[in-house]
């Protein structure tokens, strides 16, 4: 891996850093033995800035260019974000209703949209029929909140993080090499 820039990051298909390179796993390095690399990275990726500094940690992360593109969010160099798993709550769901079949008991069994004063329907015996529920009941009274609206985002689901498809590979960073010229 001839003539890399100091702090250049490369992707390799093997599981170890070659001579003069280190894994991008967030490890702390001593400043005194890596002054050129520290002058480029500083404490952007960790360390105390007096005796140690950190390397980028790309374990379980996808790299993202810093800055802000048109219509995109702004990202600072070294900013870490995202989550492997996210649990949605009701405010992240569009407002919607759950409407199981229920029937009024007064005066004759008939389909209704409100559970108040109604009973759960019993599944009908005729498969393939338009109405799979019979007008008979098991007598269990419904709770008045059994059918109602839920969610709270005015009809639009809010975006949430998801782990995208991935391929595990090795990121390495050059500890030695050509010092990049600043323009």
HELIX and SHEET records of a PDB file:
HELIX    1   1 UNK A   31  UNK A   33  5                                   3    
HELIX    2   2 UNK A   35  UNK A   41  1                                   7    
HELIX    3   3 UNK A   90  UNK A   92  5                                   3    
SHEET    1   A 3 UNK A   9  UNK A  12  0                                        
SHEET    2   A 3 UNK A 170  UNK A 174 -1                                        
SHEET    3   A 3 UNK A  21  UNK A  23 -1                                        
SHEET    1   B 2 UNK A  28  UNK A  30  0                                        
SHEET    2   B 2 UNK A  52  UNK A  54 -1                                        
SHEET    1   C 2 UNK A  96  UNK A  97  0                                        
SHEET    2   C 2 UNK A 149  UNK A 150 -1                                        
SHEET    1   D 4 UNK A 110  UNK A 112  0                                        
SHEET    2   D 4 UNK A 102  UNK A 104 -1                                        
SHEET    3   D 4 UNK A 118  UNK A 123 -1                                        
SHEET    4   D 4 UNK A 133  UNK A 141 -1                                        
END                                                                             
